[in-house]
Amino acid sequence: MIQPPRKLQNSRTTGQLVIQWAAGIEHKIAYRQLRSACRCASCRADQTRGKISLIPDDLYVVKINNLGQGLQLVFSDGHERGIFPWQYLHDIGEQCVGQ
């Protein structure tokens, strides 16, 4: 089980959410990748129907709400329904390593 991170940084200059995990691992996840990985009911339904959501190039995270077991991210395109549990964020971050 993944423990909550030691530090979160919303870096608009690099367009990334930087997560420093308790195990000493750091992940840098692009805002666009986070937005496209949203698992809310609306986004999942769009994916099932083959509908592609257009993600603006200038997308950024407006607000981060810590829910204890993960984060709710509010994006500049108005999307705010996605909940990102710690394990899911860690998995996304692992996919970004080396990119």
DRENDO-1510 file (C-alpha; in Angstrom, 1 decimal, always signed):
<recs>
REC; n; res; u; v; w
REC; 1; MET; +0.0; +0.0; +0.0 .
REC; 2; ILE; +1.4; +3.4; -1.0 .
REC; 3; GLN; +1.7; +5.9; +1.8 .
REC; 4; PRO; +0.7; +9.6; +1.2 .
REC; 5; PRO; +3.5; +11.7; -0.3 .
REC; 6; ARG; +5.9; +13.7; +1.7 .
REC; 7; LYS; +5.5; +16.7; -0.6 .
REC; 8; LEU; +3.4; +17.9; -3.5 .
REC; 9; GLN; +4.4; +20.7; -5.8 .
REC; 10; ASN; +2.0; +22.2; -8.4 .
REC; 11; SER; +4.6; +23.5; -10.9 .
REC; 12; ARG; +2.9; +25.6; -13.5 .
REC; 13; THR; +6.3; +26.7; -14.9 .
REC; 14; THR; +7.0; +23.1; -16.0 .
REC; 15; GLY; +3.3; +22.0; -16.4 .
REC; 16; GLN; +3.7; +19.2; -13.9 .
REC; 17; LEU; +2.6; +17.9; -10.6 .
REC; 18; VAL; +5.7; +16.9; -8.7 .
REC; 19; ILE; +5.2; +14.2; -6.0 .
REC; 20; GLN; +7.8; +13.2; -3.5 .
REC; 21; TRP; +6.9; +9.9; -2.0 .
REC; 22; ALA; +7.8; +8.6; +1.5 .
REC; 23; ALA; +10.0; +5.9; -0.1 .
REC; 24; GLY; +12.3; +8.7; -1.6 .
REC; 25; ILE; +10.8; +8.4; -5.1 .
REC; 26; GLU; +10.0; +11.5; -7.0 .
REC; 27; HIS; +7.5; +11.5; -9.9 .
REC; 28; LYS; +6.9; +14.4; -12.3 .
REC; 29; ILE; +3.5; +14.0; -14.0 .
REC; 30; ALA; +2.4; +16.3; -16.8 .
REC; 31; TYR; -0.9; +18.1; -16.3 .
REC; 32; ARG; -2.1; +16.7; -19.6 .
REC; 33; GLN; -1.3; +13.2; -18.6 .
REC; 34; LEU; -3.2; +13.6; -15.4 .
REC; 35; ARG; -6.2; +15.1; -17.1 .
REC; 36; SER; -6.3; +12.3; -19.7 .
REC; 37; ALA; -6.0; +9.6; -16.9 .
REC; 38; CYS; -9.1; +10.9; -15.1 .
REC; 39; ARG; -11.3; +8.0; -14.1 .
REC; 40; CYS; -14.5; +9.9; -13.2 .
REC; 41; ALA; -17.8; +8.5; -14.5 .
REC; 42; SER; -18.0; +11.1; -17.3 .
REC; 43; CYS; -14.5; +10.5; -18.6 .
REC; 44; ARG; -14.9; +6.7; -18.4 .
REC; 45; ALA; -18.2; +6.9; -20.3 .
REC; 46; ASP; -16.5; +9.1; -23.0 .
REC; 47; GLN; -13.7; +6.5; -23.3 .
REC; 48; THR; -16.2; +3.7; -23.6 .
REC; 49; ARG; -18.0; +5.5; -26.4 .
REC; 50; GLY; -14.8; +6.2; -28.2 .
REC; 51; LYS; -15.3; +9.9; -27.6 .
REC; 52; ILE; -12.0; +11.8; -27.4 .
REC; 53; SER; -11.9; +14.8; -25.0 .
REC; 54; LEU; -9.8; +17.6; -26.3 .
REC; 55; ILE; -7.3; +18.8; -23.7 .
REC; 56; PRO; -6.1; +22.3; -24.1 .
REC; 57; ASP; -2.4; +22.8; -24.6 .
REC; 58; ASP; -2.3; +25.5; -21.9 .
REC; 59; LEU; -4.0; +23.2; -19.3 .
REC; 60; TYR; -2.9; +23.5; -15.7 .
REC; 61; VAL; -4.1; +22.5; -12.2 .
REC; 62; VAL; -6.0; +25.3; -10.5 .
REC; 63; LYS; -6.5; +23.6; -7.1 .
REC; 64; ILE; -5.5; +20.5; -5.3 .
REC; 65; ASN; -7.8; +19.1; -2.6 .
REC; 66; ASN; -6.3; +16.5; -0.3 .
REC; 67; LEU; -8.9; +13.9; +0.4 .
REC; 68; GLY; -6.7; +11.8; +2.8 .
REC; 69; GLN; -6.6; +8.7; +0.6 .
REC; 70; GLY; -5.7; +10.7; -2.6 .
REC; 71; LEU; -6.3; +14.0; -4.4 .
REC; 72; GLN; -9.1; +15.8; -6.2 .
REC; 73; LEU; -7.5; +17.9; -9.0 .
REC; 74; VAL; -9.3; +20.9; -10.4 .
REC; 75; PHE; -8.1; +21.7; -13.9 .
REC; 76; SER; -8.2; +25.0; -15.8 .
REC; 77; ASP; -10.6; +23.5; -18.3 .
REC; 78; GLY; -13.2; +23.4; -15.6 .
REC; 79; HIS; -12.9; +19.6; -15.0 .
REC; 80; GLU; -13.0; +18.8; -11.3 .
REC; 81; ARG; -14.6; +15.4; -10.9 .
REC; 82; GLY; -11.5; +13.3; -11.0 .
REC; 83; ILE; -10.3; +11.6; -7.8 .
REC; 84; PHE; -6.8; +10.3; -7.9 .
REC; 85; PRO; -6.0; +7.8; -5.1 .
REC; 86; TRP; -2.3; +7.6; -4.0 .
REC; 87; GLN; -1.8; +4.2; -5.6 .
REC; 88; TYR; -3.2; +5.4; -8.9 .
REC; 89; LEU; -1.0; +8.6; -8.8 .
REC; 90; HIS; +2.0; +6.4; -8.1 .
REC; 91; ASP; +1.2; +4.1; -11.0 .
REC; 92; ILE; +0.8; +7.1; -13.4 .
REC; 93; GLY; +4.1; +8.4; -12.1 .
REC; 94; GLU; +5.9; +5.1; -12.8 .
REC; 95; GLN; +4.6; +5.2; -16.4 .
REC; 96; CYS; +6.2; +8.7; -16.7 .
REC; 97; VAL; +9.7; +7.6; -15.6 .
REC; 98; GLY; +12.1; +7.9; -18.5 .
REC; 99; GLN; +9.7; +9.9; -20.7 .
</recs>
